[in-house]
Amino acid sequence: MKELDLLSLRYFAAVCDTGSITRAAAQEHIVPSAISKRLTQLELDLGVSLLDRERKGVRLTPAGETLMDHARAMLSSARHIKDDMAAYGAGVQGKVHLLASASVISEALPDDVAAFLKIPAHRQIKIDIEEEVSREIVRRIGDGTARVGVLWDGTDLSDLETVPYRTDHLVAVVHPDHPLAGRKRCAFVDTLEWEHVGLDPASAANQMQARAAAIAGKRIQYRAVVSNFESALRVVRANLGISIIPREIVETYLETFAIRVVPLSDAWAKRRFMICHRAKEPLPKAVALLVDYLRKAAAARG
């Protein structure tokens, strides 16, 4: 099998996006026959049919659908390579692609990264932060598609090298009229009498809560599942359910939303976050500088 070339994949993606060789040719500013020739050669190289040519356009075969997924990933990677190299040409002296869980991004991480970049020696370092669920952070660092991440240590990190970062504390957030509103503390199992407002079911926090409920012989009843913490708090404010959220995030909304916070007494409600990267693998200088700064910033705050 011949090696794939990005130009053929780009034309293939254009045909898939527009549904027509003619429209793809207009988009790419070339003649339709040139795209058609490229696609024919691509099919010959791969030994499979990628497109069914129909009177009103084209339709992907099963093999074409699979190639489309790979093509999008390869073209995206090529764009990132181009952008990164352009950044170095413009004076960037280091680049960090940092994966982080939603809780970390909603708490202190952006402020710590901003403070790192204000240091004169770091101003030519470019840092991109990407939100990802914990298990995907571990997978991507493990398979080498990412270098560094920050996540809760409730995820198995045994194959990675870790550095302590910060801690947070999960609390039950309730409406002022809720029966739990007057409690100073409560166990997570006590909250299961009422409907919950959940976030990403794939998150490590939600999975931990599900396990805790199962151990107690119960299950969480969800009134709503939302995409972010602010939406969850709005549902709580409407007295439609309770939500388990880090106290460090809720504190920002207490006055605005007029909600109540009840700390959880469970040991797992105090969470430790870790900075992780592949073990026994030297980090690029920019990544190493950021990891060291985050470690020291967390230690300085206790």
Backbone as CSV, one residue per row, in Angstrom:
resi,resn,N_x,N_y,N_z,CA_x,CA_y,CA_z,C_x,C_y,C_z
1,MET,0.841,-1.199,0.000,0.000,0.000,0.000,0.881,1.257,0.000
2,LYS,0.571,2.179,-0.883,1.341,3.413,-0.947,1.035,4.300,0.261
3,GLU,1.988,5.189,0.588,1.764,6.130,1.674,0.696,7.145,1.268
4,LEU,-0.124,7.524,2.228,-1.170,8.510,1.978,-0.561,9.897,1.908
5,ASP,-1.091,10.724,1.014,-0.645,12.116,0.980,-1.782,13.007,1.456
6,LEU,-1.416,14.067,2.159,-2.405,14.939,2.792,-3.284,15.661,1.780
7,LEU,-2.750,15.975,0.606,-3.541,16.703,-0.381,-4.718,15.852,-0.859
8,SER,-4.476,14.580,-1.108,-5.567,13.692,-1.516,-6.605,13.569,-0.407
9,LEU,-6.139,13.486,0.834,-7.067,13.411,1.959,-7.870,14.704,2.104
10,ARG,-7.228,15.835,1.822,-7.952,17.113,1.890,-9.047,17.177,0.846
11,TYR,-8.737,16.730,-0.366,-9.762,16.712,-1.419,-10.875,15.723,-1.068
12,PHE,-10.488,14.590,-0.511,-11.489,13.600,-0.099,-12.413,14.194,0.960
13,ALA,-11.846,14.891,1.938,-12.649,15.519,2.990,-13.566,16.597,2.408
14,ALA,-13.064,17.340,1.445,-13.885,18.385,0.814,-15.079,17.776,0.091
15,VAL,-14.857,16.662,-0.583,-15.966,15.973,-1.267,-16.983,15.476,-0.239
16,CYS,-16.490,14.919,0.866,-17.394,14.433,1.918,-18.206,15.581,2.509
17,ASP,-17.563,16.718,2.736,-18.237,17.865,3.356,-19.272,18.490,2.431
18,THR,-18.957,18.559,1.144,-19.872,19.219,0.204,-20.844,18.257,-0.440
19,GLY,-20.525,16.952,-0.409,-21.395,15.953,-1.026,-21.323,15.911,-2.531
20,SER,-20.302,16.555,-3.094,-20.217,16.637,-4.550,-18.782,16.931,-4.969
21,ILE,-18.328,16.249,-6.020,-16.997,16.524,-6.555,-16.949,17.920,-7.163
22,THR,-18.021,18.314,-7.821,-18.065,19.642,-8.448,-17.983,20.740,-7.397
23,ARG,-18.778,20.612,-6.346,-18.746,21.642,-5.301,-17.412,21.644,-4.559
24,ALA,-16.838,20.467,-4.358,-15.534,20.398,-3.708,-14.463,21.062,-4.560
25,ALA,-14.533,20.864,-5.872,-13.567,21.484,-6.781,-13.666,23.000,-6.725
26,ALA,-14.900,23.514,-6.691,-15.089,24.968,-6.594,-14.514,25.485,-5.284
27,GLN,-14.710,24.736,-4.203,-14.200,25.139,-2.888,-12.673,25.146,-2.873
28,GLU,-12.076,24.163,-3.562,-10.616,24.043,-3.561,-9.962,24.797,-4.719
29,HIS,-10.781,25.416,-5.567,-10.282,26.234,-6.691,-9.465,25.409,-7.686
30,ILE,-9.956,24.200,-8.000,-9.345,23.383,-9.045,-10.465,22.786,-9.898
31,VAL,-10.109,22.143,-10.976,-11.124,21.559,-11.859,-11.610,20.232,-11.270
32,PRO,-12.889,19.870,-11.491,-13.422,18.613,-10.950,-12.632,17.382,-11.365
33,SER,-12.114,17.380,-12.587,-11.391,16.192,-13.056,-10.143,15.920,-12.214
34,ALA,-9.533,16.988,-11.691,-8.327,16.806,-10.881,-8.670,16.109,-9.561
35,ILE,-9.809,16.507,-8.972,-10.234,15.846,-7.737,-10.641,14.410,-8.024
36,SER,-11.383,14.210,-9.103,-11.826,12.865,-9.461,-10.638,11.935,-9.661
37,LYS,-9.590,12.430,-10.295,-8.395,11.630,-10.542,-7.723,11.273,-9.216
38,ARG,-7.648,12.237,-8.303,-7.042,11.995,-6.998,-7.818,10.927,-6.222
39,LEU,-9.146,11.016,-6.260,-9.968,10.062,-5.528,-9.839,8.651,-6.102
40,THR,-9.784,8.563,-7.425,-9.618,7.262,-8.072,-8.288,6.634,-7.666
41,GLN,-7.238,7.463,-7.653,-5.925,6.952,-7.264,-5.905,6.548,-5.793
42,LEU,-6.618,7.312,-4.970,-6.683,6.994,-3.544,-7.350,5.637,-3.330
43,GLU,-8.418,5.386,-4.063,-9.104,4.093,-3.962,-8.212,2.958,-4.435
44,LEU,-7.446,3.203,-5.510,-6.523,2.177,-6.007,-5.423,1.889,-4.988
45,ASP,-4.893,2.947,-4.376,-3.828,2.784,-3.388,-4.311,1.999,-2.168
46,LEU,-5.553,2.252,-1.753,-6.089,1.611,-0.550,-6.738,0.264,-0.854
47,GLY,-7.072,0.039,-2.107,-7.680,-1.220,-2.496,-9.129,-1.376,-2.078
48,VAL,-9.825,-0.244,-1.865,-11.237,-0.285,-1.469,-11.984,0.844,-2.185
49,SER,-13.312,0.686,-2.254,-14.156,1.752,-2.798,-14.527,2.697,-1.663
50,LEU,-14.314,3.972,-1.879,-14.567,4.970,-0.841,-15.874,5.725,-1.045
51,LEU,-16.266,5.888,-2.315,-17.442,6.694,-2.638,-18.316,5.963,-3.656
52,ASP,-19.616,6.079,-3.475,-20.566,5.658,-4.492,-20.993,6.901,-5.258
53,ARG,-20.669,6.941,-6.547,-21.044,8.096,-7.359,-22.519,7.965,-7.749
54,GLU,-23.306,8.969,-7.415,-24.727,8.982,-7.732,-25.058,10.204,-8.574
55,ARG,-26.243,10.210,-9.129,-26.625,11.291,-10.042,-26.611,12.657,-9.336
56,LYS,-26.981,12.692,-8.071,-27.048,13.965,-7.367,-25.815,14.242,-6.509
57,GLY,-24.808,13.403,-6.616,-23.608,13.636,-5.815,-22.904,12.341,-5.480
58,VAL,-22.313,12.275,-4.304,-21.587,11.085,-3.882,-22.073,10.655,-2.494
59,ARG,-21.875,9.377,-2.195,-22.239,8.832,-0.886,-21.091,7.968,-0.401
60,LEU,-20.727,8.129,0.867,-19.608,7.380,1.431,-19.956,5.905,1.586
61,THR,-19.024,5.049,1.235,-19.143,3.629,1.544,-18.724,3.438,3.008
62,PRO,-18.948,2.260,3.589,-18.451,2.030,4.963,-16.951,2.282,5.098
63,ALA,-16.177,1.870,4.077,-14.731,2.135,4.118,-14.464,3.632,4.045
64,GLY,-15.261,4.342,3.252,-15.103,5.786,3.144,-15.406,6.496,4.451
65,GLU,-16.398,6.011,5.181,-16.726,6.611,6.479,-15.570,6.445,7.462
66,THR,-14.958,5.276,7.443,-13.815,5.040,8.334,-12.640,5.929,7.952
67,LEU,-12.368,6.014,6.637,-11.271,6.878,6.190,-11.541,8.332,6.549
68,MET,-12.807,8.751,6.484,-13.138,10.135,6.793,-12.745,10.492,8.224
69,ASP,-12.981,9.563,9.160,-12.592,9.811,10.553,-11.086,9.985,10.664
70,HIS,-10.336,9.092,10.012,-8.877,9.199,10.061,-8.391,10.466,9.351
71,ALA,-9.024,10.790,8.229,-8.597,11.955,7.459,-8.773,13.234,8.258
72,ARG,-9.896,13.358,8.947,-10.128,14.567,9.753,-9.062,14.694,10.837
73,ALA,-8.722,13.572,11.483,-7.707,13.616,12.536,-6.343,13.999,11.960
74,MET,-5.992,13.422,10.793,-4.689,13.718,10.186,-4.607,15.159,9.711
75,LEU,-5.678,15.653,9.121,-5.684,17.037,8.638,-5.640,18.017,9.806
76,SER,-6.337,17.667,10.892,-6.296,18.522,12.079,-4.889,18.562,12.662
77,SER,-4.239,17.407,12.722,-2.863,17.361,13.226,-1.925,18.178,12.343
78,ALA,-2.125,18.086,11.036,-1.281,18.855,10.112,-1.471,20.358,10.334
79,ARG,-2.720,20.784,10.556,-2.968,22.212,10.828,-2.295,22.643,12.115
80,HIS,-2.359,21.769,13.147,-1.721,22.111,14.416,-0.208,22.221,14.254
81,ILE,0.370,21.321,13.475,1.808,21.380,13.225,2.169,22.705,12.558
82,LYS,1.385,23.069,11.551,1.641,24.318,10.831,1.531,25.524,11.760
83,ASP,0.474,25.540,12.584,0.274,26.660,13.513,1.409,26.731,14.533
84,ASP,1.796,25.561,15.055,2.860,25.549,16.059,4.183,26.028,15.480
85,MET,4.516,25.585,14.289,5.769,26.015,13.677,5.735,27.511,13.352
86,ALA,4.548,28.000,12.947,4.408,29.436,12.685,4.616,30.231,13.960
87,ALA,4.136,29.687,15.083,4.310,30.377,16.366,5.785,30.479,16.726
88,TYR,6.538,29.397,16.497,7.971,29.458,16.774,8.650,30.476,15.867
89,GLY,8.197,30.534,14.623,8.748,31.522,13.701,8.460,32.941,14.128
90,ALA,7.352,33.133,14.871,6.984,34.469,15.338,7.616,34.818,16.679
91,GLY,8.433,33.917,17.216,9.157,34.235,18.443,8.815,33.385,19.646
92,VAL,7.851,32.485,19.541,7.532,31.599,20.659,8.731,30.707,20.947
93,GLN,9.060,30.552,22.227,10.227,29.762,22.607,9.851,28.444,23.272
94,GLY,8.588,28.144,23.346,8.144,26.889,23.945,6.634,26.795,23.877
95,LYS,6.120,25.585,23.811,4.679,25.395,23.713,4.259,24.251,24.619
96,VAL,3.151,24.457,25.329,2.617,23.443,26.235,1.155,23.216,25.889
97,HIS,0.801,21.958,25.651,-0.609,21.583,25.471,-1.015,20.873,26.754
98,LEU,-1.815,21.552,27.564,-2.139,21.083,28.907,-3.562,20.545,28.948
99,LEU,-3.711,19.264,29.288,-5.028,18.665,29.480,-5.444,18.835,30.931
100,ALA,-6.721,19.105,31.165,-7.186,19.287,32.541,-8.661,18.933,32.650
101,SER,-9.052,18.441,33.807,-10.456,18.120,34.046,-11.246,19.403,34.284
102,ALA,-12.569,19.302,34.169,-13.426,20.479,34.271,-13.282,21.173,35.616
103,SER,-13.194,20.398,36.692,-13.072,21.001,38.021,-11.808,21.840,38.135
104,VAL,-10.703,21.320,37.626,-9.429,22.035,37.724,-9.489,23.347,36.950
105,ILE,-10.092,23.300,35.755,-10.196,24.512,34.943,-11.123,25.524,35.592
106,SER,-12.150,25.046,36.273,-13.117,25.949,36.914,-12.594,26.521,38.218
107,GLU,-11.504,25.978,38.716,-10.953,26.453,39.983,-9.703,27.303,39.755
108,ALA,-8.549,26.823,40.166,-7.365,27.680,40.227,-6.444,27.612,39.020
109,LEU,-6.572,26.587,38.188,-5.579,26.385,37.135,-5.412,27.582,36.201
110,PRO,-6.502,28.186,35.670,-6.295,29.332,34.769,-5.523,30.481,35.426
111,ASP,-5.790,30.743,36.711,-5.072,31.810,37.407,-3.603,31.467,37.568
112,ASP,-3.311,30.194,37.862,-1.915,29.793,38.014,-1.170,29.873,36.685
113,VAL,-1.827,29.463,35.599,-1.195,29.544,34.282,-0.948,31.006,33.905
114,ALA,-1.937,31.878,34.186,-1.781,33.301,33.880,-0.615,33.903,34.659
115,ALA,-0.493,33.527,35.929,0.609,34.044,36.741,1.957,33.544,36.205
116,PHE,1.999,32.297,35.752,3.221,31.740,35.160,3.639,32.539,33.930
117,LEU,2.670,32.890,33.098,2.970,33.591,31.847,3.361,35.056,32.074
118,LYS,3.038,35.602,33.242,3.416,36.990,33.538,4.879,37.122,33.910
119,ILE,5.518,36.024,34.249,6.948,36.061,34.563,7.705,36.387,33.275
120,PRO,8.545,37.411,33.279,9.211,37.838,32.034,9.884,36.716,31.260
121,ALA,10.507,35.776,31.952,11.209,34.689,31.261,10.262,33.709,30.584
122,HIS,8.970,33.804,30.904,7.992,32.852,30.358,7.091,33.461,29.293
123,ARG,7.287,34.712,28.979,6.335,35.398,28.094,6.347,34.878,26.669
124,GLN,7.390,34.188,26.289,7.458,33.626,24.941,7.047,32.159,24.903
125,ILE,6.433,31.702,25.992,5.897,30.337,26.038,4.399,30.396,25.749
126,LYS,3.927,29.519,24.907,2.513,29.462,24.550,1.888,28.244,25.229
127,ILE,0.782,28.473,25.945,0.114,27.386,26.659,-1.330,27.276,26.184
128,ASP,-1.698,26.095,25.721,-3.085,25.790,25.359,-3.649,24.852,26.418
129,ILE,-4.855,25.156,26.902,-5.520,24.304,27.891,-6.715,23.635,27.221
130,GLU,-6.791,22.316,27.334,-7.906,21.565,26.756,-8.626,20.798,27.859
131,GLU,-9.939,20.986,27.958,-10.723,20.242,28.946,-10.929,18.811,28.471
132,GLU,-10.753,17.864,29.398,-10.927,16.458,29.069,-11.293,15.710,30.343
133,VAL,-12.047,14.621,30.234,-12.358,13.818,31.414,-11.105,13.069,31.838
134,SER,-11.057,12.709,33.122,-9.823,12.181,33.710,-9.293,10.945,32.996
135,ARG,-10.176,9.993,32.704,-9.679,8.756,32.104,-9.084,8.996,30.711
136,GLU,-9.616,10.000,29.985,-9.060,10.329,28.677,-7.712,11.027,28.815
137,ILE,-7.552,11.821,29.878,-6.247,12.449,30.127,-5.200,11.369,30.341
138,VAL,-5.526,10.387,31.161,-4.585,9.285,31.425,-4.282,8.516,30.146
139,ARG,-5.320,8.227,29.368,-5.113,7.470,28.127,-4.225,8.229,27.168
140,ARG,-4.498,9.515,26.968,-3.754,10.290,25.981,-2.300,10.502,26.384
141,ILE,-2.059,10.680,27.668,-0.671,10.792,28.117,0.024,9.442,27.983
142,GLY,-0.693,8.380,28.312,-0.116,7.045,28.213,0.252,6.655,26.801
143,ASP,-0.582,7.034,25.816,-0.286,6.640,24.430,0.570,7.668,23.691
144,GLY,0.978,8.723,24.405,1.916,9.679,23.823,1.300,10.787,23.005
145,THR,-0.042,10.891,22.963,-0.671,11.967,22.198,-0.797,13.250,23.009
146,ALA,-0.407,13.201,24.275,-0.352,14.401,25.121,0.793,14.215,26.104
147,ARG,1.340,15.307,26.595,2.498,15.206,27.481,2.151,15.387,28.952
148,VAL,1.200,16.298,29.253,0.979,16.645,30.660,-0.498,16.914,30.899
149,GLY,-0.970,16.556,32.097,-2.363,16.784,32.443,-2.499,17.063,33.935
150,VAL,-3.656,17.631,34.305,-3.969,17.868,35.714,-5.345,17.283,35.970
151,LEU,-5.443,16.401,36.965,-6.693,15.696,37.199,-6.751,15.201,38.630
152,TRP,-7.941,14.732,39.012,-8.174,14.188,40.343,-7.467,12.846,40.478
153,ASP,-6.891,12.579,41.657,-6.169,11.319,41.830,-7.101,10.135,42.086
154,GLY,-8.424,10.343,41.963,-9.359,9.230,42.019,-9.253,8.328,40.810
155,THR,-8.551,8.782,39.789,-8.281,7.977,38.594,-6.975,7.209,38.793
156,ASP,-6.870,6.026,38.207,-5.660,5.225,38.334,-4.497,5.906,37.610
157,LEU,-3.509,6.342,38.378,-2.347,7.039,37.825,-1.067,6.228,38.009
158,SER,-1.201,4.934,38.260,-0.049,4.114,38.626,1.008,4.027,37.533
159,ASP,0.613,4.207,36.276,1.577,4.098,35.181,2.214,5.436,34.820
160,LEU,1.828,6.497,35.527,2.328,7.832,35.208,3.130,8.400,36.371
161,GLU,3.969,9.349,36.057,4.674,10.091,37.103,3.787,11.250,37.530
162,THR,3.668,11.474,38.837,2.738,12.483,39.340,3.425,13.485,40.253
163,VAL,2.865,14.686,40.274,3.320,15.766,41.146,2.080,16.341,41.819
164,PRO,2.058,16.481,43.151,0.873,17.027,43.821,0.565,18.451,43.361
165,TYR,-0.716,18.729,43.200,-1.139,20.086,42.819,-2.000,20.662,43.939
166,ARG,-3.288,20.735,43.781,-4.155,21.352,44.773,-5.168,20.346,45.310
167,THR,-5.976,20.808,46.268,-7.088,20.008,46.782,-8.371,20.816,46.655
168,ASP,-9.505,20.111,46.630,-10.788,20.790,46.757,-11.719,19.923,47.590
169,HIS,-12.925,20.415,47.832,-13.835,19.758,48.759,-15.234,19.718,48.149
170,LEU,-15.765,18.526,47.974,-17.104,18.386,47.416,-18.156,18.685,48.484
171,VAL,-19.182,19.411,48.073,-20.275,19.777,48.979,-21.608,19.516,48.290
172,ALA,-22.641,19.400,49.087,-23.998,19.342,48.551,-24.523,20.764,48.476
173,VAL,-24.975,21.159,47.300,-25.526,22.503,47.102,-27.038,22.362,47.007
174,VAL,-27.752,23.122,47.856,-29.200,22.961,47.942,-29.886,24.323,47.951
175,HIS,-31.176,24.307,47.679,-32.011,25.499,47.769,-32.194,25.863,49.245
176,PRO,-32.351,27.153,49.584,-32.533,27.553,50.996,-33.708,26.864,51.682
177,ASP,-34.722,26.469,50.923,-35.890,25.799,51.518,-35.735,24.284,51.607
178,HIS,-34.611,23.762,51.157,-34.423,22.310,51.144,-34.219,21.788,52.570
179,PRO,-34.698,20.587,52.885,-34.522,20.027,54.232,-33.067,19.936,54.691
180,LEU,-32.115,19.817,53.764,-30.709,19.738,54.146,-30.070,21.102,54.389
181,ALA,-30.775,22.175,54.056,-30.170,23.512,54.075,-29.659,23.919,55.450
182,GLY,-30.271,23.417,56.511,-29.848,23.799,57.858,-28.767,22.928,58.441
183,ARG,-28.335,21.898,57.726,-27.324,20.976,58.245,-25.923,21.579,58.129
184,LYS,-25.077,21.319,59.129,-23.689,21.767,59.066,-22.848,20.831,58.204
185,ARG,-23.187,19.556,58.203,-22.514,18.556,57.389,-23.505,17.447,57.096
186,CYS,-23.199,16.656,56.081,-24.014,15.468,55.844,-23.181,14.455,55.073
187,ALA,-23.561,13.204,55.150,-22.924,12.161,54.358,-23.558,12.150,52.974
188,PHE,-22.788,11.713,51.988,-23.326,11.664,50.626,-24.586,10.818,50.557
189,VAL,-24.608,9.713,51.294,-25.766,8.828,51.235,-27.039,9.546,51.681
190,ASP,-26.897,10.558,52.557,-28.070,11.316,53.006,-28.718,12.101,51.879
191,THR,-27.934,12.438,50.859,-28.466,13.244,49.753,-29.286,12.410,48.774
192,LEU,-29.186,11.084,48.887,-29.816,10.217,47.890,-31.323,10.121,48.057
193,GLU,-31.854,10.722,49.108,-33.309,10.768,49.270,-33.945,11.738,48.267
194,TRP,-33.136,12.624,47.698,-33.662,13.648,46.804,-33.039,13.521,45.410
195,GLU,-33.692,14.112,44.446,-33.198,14.084,43.076,-31.976,14.996,42.927
196,HIS,-31.064,14.559,42.094,-29.802,15.276,41.889,-29.781,15.998,40.544
197,VAL,-28.856,16.956,40.469,-28.514,17.605,39.204,-27.092,17.165,38.881
198,GLY,-26.928,16.403,37.800,-25.626,15.843,37.480,-24.916,16.586,36.371
199,LEU,-23.611,16.288,36.261,-22.829,16.811,35.149,-22.396,15.654,34.267
200,ASP,-21.261,15.750,33.635,-20.805,14.747,32.678,-20.782,13.359,33.319
201,PRO,-21.593,12.409,32.834,-21.611,11.067,33.425,-20.255,10.364,33.345
202,ALA,-19.414,10.777,32.390,-18.112,10.132,32.217,-17.051,10.671,33.169
203,SER,-17.365,11.731,33.915,-16.363,12.340,34.782,-16.047,11.428,35.959
204,ALA,-14.828,11.563,36.477,-14.407,10.736,37.610,-15.267,11.007,38.836
205,ALA,-15.677,12.264,39.042,-16.499,12.609,40.201,-17.851,11.907,40.145
206,ASN,-18.485,11.915,38.973,-19.782,11.251,38.852,-19.657,9.746,39.055
207,GLN,-18.580,9.171,38.567,-18.380,7.736,38.726,-18.143,7.378,40.195
208,MET,-17.412,8.236,40.914,-17.194,8.009,42.339,-18.512,8.077,43.101
209,GLN,-19.355,9.057,42.750,-20.652,9.170,43.412,-21.525,7.948,43.134
210,ALA,-21.485,7.469,41.897,-22.271,6.287,41.544,-21.807,5.073,42.349
211,ARG,-20.480,4.934,42.539,-19.949,3.823,43.322,-20.372,3.933,44.780
212,ALA,-20.309,5.169,45.320,-20.697,5.375,46.717,-22.169,5.034,46.930
213,ALA,-22.995,5.408,45.966,-24.421,5.084,46.063,-24.634,3.579,45.994
214,ALA,-23.911,2.902,45.092,-24.060,1.455,44.934,-23.632,0.722,46.199
215,ILE,-22.556,1.173,46.842,-22.088,0.550,48.084,-23.164,0.654,49.162
216,ALA,-23.899,1.764,49.147,-24.984,1.959,50.117,-26.265,1.254,49.706
217,GLY,-26.223,0.551,48.578,-27.406,-0.154,48.103,-28.453,0.759,47.500
218,LYS,-28.015,1.919,47.036,-28.940,2.888,46.458,-28.422,3.343,45.097
219,ARG,-29.164,4.201,44.466,-28.687,4.788,43.222,-29.099,6.256,43.167
220,ILE,-28.366,7.007,42.387,-28.649,8.440,42.255,-29.793,8.635,41.271
221,GLN,-30.781,9.405,41.681,-31.880,9.753,40.783,-31.618,11.161,40.245
222,TYR,-31.469,11.258,38.940,-31.145,12.548,38.337,-32.402,13.246,37.828
223,ARG,-32.597,14.475,38.290,-33.679,15.317,37.778,-33.230,16.007,36.489
224,ALA,-31.924,16.295,36.425,-31.359,16.964,35.245,-29.885,16.609,35.141
225,VAL,-29.391,16.571,33.915,-27.964,16.410,33.646,-27.548,17.571,32.756
226,VAL,-26.585,18.359,33.209,-26.199,19.585,32.507,-24.718,19.525,32.142
227,SER,-24.264,20.538,31.405,-22.910,20.488,30.854,-21.874,21.246,31.669
228,ASN,-22.298,22.090,32.617,-21.320,22.867,33.369,-21.845,23.201,34.761
229,PHE,-20.945,23.681,35.614,-21.298,23.934,37.006,-22.333,25.052,37.153
230,GLU,-22.201,26.110,36.378,-23.158,27.213,36.512,-24.573,26.755,36.191
231,SER,-24.731,25.937,35.157,-26.060,25.423,34.813,-26.620,24.570,35.947
232,ALA,-25.755,23.758,36.561,-26.197,22.940,37.687,-26.699,23.816,38.833
233,LEU,-25.991,24.902,39.109,-26.390,25.784,40.199,-27.696,26.513,39.884
234,ARG,-27.928,26.809,38.620,-29.195,27.439,38.239,-30.376,26.484,38.481
235,VAL,-30.151,25.204,38.201,-31.210,24.226,38.452,-31.457,24.098,39.957
236,VAL,-30.383,24.126,40.750,-30.534,24.088,42.210,-31.285,25.321,42.697
237,ARG,-30.939,26.478,42.160,-31.602,27.714,42.565,-33.100,27.652,42.297
238,ALA,-33.491,26.932,41.252,-34.919,26.781,40.941,-35.581,25.717,41.819
239,ASN,-34.802,25.127,42.752,-35.312,24.120,43.694,-35.806,22.863,42.971
240,LEU,-35.094,22.494,41.902,-35.446,21.297,41.143,-34.580,20.099,41.504
241,GLY,-33.594,20.307,42.357,-32.723,19.205,42.736,-31.536,19.726,43.528
242,ILE,-30.661,18.809,43.958,-29.432,19.181,44.639,-28.256,18.734,43.775
243,SER,-27.103,19.330,44.008,-25.947,18.986,43.177,-24.706,18.860,44.044
244,ILE,-23.822,17.956,43.674,-22.545,17.761,44.368,-21.467,18.454,43.547
245,ILE,-20.912,19.516,44.123,-20.001,20.400,43.384,-18.867,20.812,44.316
246,PRO,-17.673,21.074,43.805,-16.594,21.566,44.666,-16.953,22.902,45.325
247,ARG,-16.670,22.985,46.620,-16.940,24.223,47.354,-16.203,25.407,46.740
248,GLU,-14.995,25.151,46.247,-14.178,26.225,45.683,-14.834,26.867,44.468
249,ILE,-15.697,26.135,43.781,-16.434,26.691,42.644,-17.708,27.382,43.110
250,VAL,-18.406,26.764,44.050,-19.686,27.300,44.523,-19.518,28.670,45.171
251,GLU,-18.411,28.877,45.869,-18.229,30.124,46.617,-18.389,31.359,45.748
252,THR,-18.047,31.241,44.478,-18.166,32.383,43.560,-19.626,32.783,43.343
253,TYR,-20.538,31.822,43.504,-21.945,32.054,43.160,-22.853,32.229,44.372
254,LEU,-22.324,32.122,45.576,-23.182,32.078,46.761,-24.110,33.285,46.874
255,GLU,-23.560,34.480,46.746,-24.392,35.680,46.912,-25.363,35.845,45.747
256,THR,-24.893,35.590,44.543,-25.737,35.789,43.360,-26.901,34.813,43.325
257,PHE,-26.648,33.554,43.669,-27.663,32.524,43.515,-28.463,32.240,44.779
258,ALA,-28.036,32.780,45.918,-28.758,32.566,47.178,-29.007,31.083,47.435
259,ILE,-27.952,30.292,47.365,-28.039,28.856,47.577,-27.315,28.508,48.873
260,ARG,-27.457,27.279,49.333,-26.828,26.843,50.575,-25.841,25.721,50.294
261,VAL,-24.769,25.713,51.080,-23.713,24.720,50.919,-23.658,23.840,52.161
262,VAL,-23.689,22.518,51.943,-23.600,21.563,53.043,-22.388,20.665,52.782
263,PRO,-21.303,20.830,53.549,-20.109,20.000,53.314,-20.413,18.510,53.481
264,LEU,-19.782,17.699,52.635,-19.918,16.250,52.739,-18.889,15.709,53.728
265,SER,-19.309,14.766,54.557,-18.426,14.203,55.571,-17.616,13.012,55.055
266,ASP,-17.903,12.544,53.838,-17.210,11.381,53.285,-15.732,11.702,53.036
267,ALA,-14.867,10.710,53.279,-13.425,10.914,53.093,-13.095,11.286,51.652
268,TRP,-13.810,10.680,50.675,-13.499,10.941,49.270,-13.946,12.324,48.808
269,ALA,-14.678,13.047,49.679,-15.147,14.380,49.292,-14.010,15.403,49.297
270,LYS,-12.917,15.085,49.997,-11.726,15.939,49.897,-10.855,15.347,48.808
271,ARG,-10.728,16.059,47.705,-10.044,15.515,46.529,-8.654,16.130,46.367
272,ARG,-7.723,15.299,45.969,-6.378,15.773,45.635,-6.217,15.758,44.123
273,PHE,-5.668,16.825,43.603,-5.387,16.891,42.174,-3.891,16.719,41.943
274,MET,-3.583,16.048,40.846,-2.198,15.755,40.530,-1.849,16.244,39.131
275,ILE,-0.616,16.666,38.981,-0.052,16.929,37.656,0.610,15.629,37.228
276,CYS,0.318,15.168,36.030,0.877,13.874,35.627,1.494,13.947,34.234
277,HIS,2.488,13.090,34.026,3.125,12.945,32.710,3.709,11.552,32.641
278,ARG,4.185,11.171,31.485,4.720,9.815,31.308,5.962,9.623,32.169
279,ALA,6.050,8.447,32.779,7.170,8.155,33.662,8.456,7.967,32.866
280,LYS,9.546,8.372,33.471,10.895,8.165,32.914,11.045,8.754,31.514
281,GLU,10.330,9.826,31.259,10.452,10.482,29.962,10.753,11.958,30.199
282,PRO,11.884,12.445,29.724,12.220,13.849,29.965,11.194,14.779,29.338
283,LEU,10.844,15.830,30.068,9.859,16.787,29.576,10.555,17.901,28.805
284,PRO,9.922,18.412,27.751,10.455,19.610,27.094,10.601,20.736,28.118
285,LYS,11.506,21.644,27.867,11.830,22.679,28.847,10.601,23.473,29.266
286,ALA,9.761,23.885,28.307,8.589,24.703,28.643,7.630,23.932,29.540
287,VAL,7.432,22.641,29.253,6.542,21.814,30.067,7.120,21.654,31.475
288,ALA,8.413,21.400,31.560,9.062,21.227,32.864,8.958,22.499,33.703
289,LEU,9.126,23.655,33.068,9.004,24.923,33.789,7.598,25.105,34.349
290,LEU,6.583,24.776,33.549,5.195,24.935,34.008,4.887,23.964,35.143
291,VAL,5.279,22.713,34.997,5.025,21.716,36.046,5.663,22.158,37.354
292,ASP,6.898,22.621,37.298,7.588,23.066,38.510,6.896,24.281,39.121
293,TYR,6.434,25.193,38.275,5.745,26.385,38.793,4.427,26.006,39.477
294,LEU,3.640,25.131,38.837,2.356,24.726,39.417,2.564,24.006,40.747
295,ARG,3.603,23.185,40.816,3.903,22.480,42.065,4.231,23.460,43.175
296,LYS,5.086,24.435,42.883,5.480,25.403,43.882,4.327,26.330,44.282
297,ALA,3.501,26.709,43.300,2.354,27.575,43.594,1.379,26.874,44.522
298,ALA,1.155,25.580,44.294,0.240,24.824,45.137,0.822,24.670,46.555
299,ALA,2.131,24.395,46.626,2.769,24.221,47.927,2.740,25.519,48.732
300,ALA,2.913,26.645,48.047,2.911,27.935,48.718,1.560,28.260,49.334
301,ARG,0.491,27.714,48.735,-0.856,27.947,49.255,-1.295,26.849,50.214
302,GLY,-0.371,25.966,50.542,-0.711,24.908,51.493,-1.514,23.802,50.908
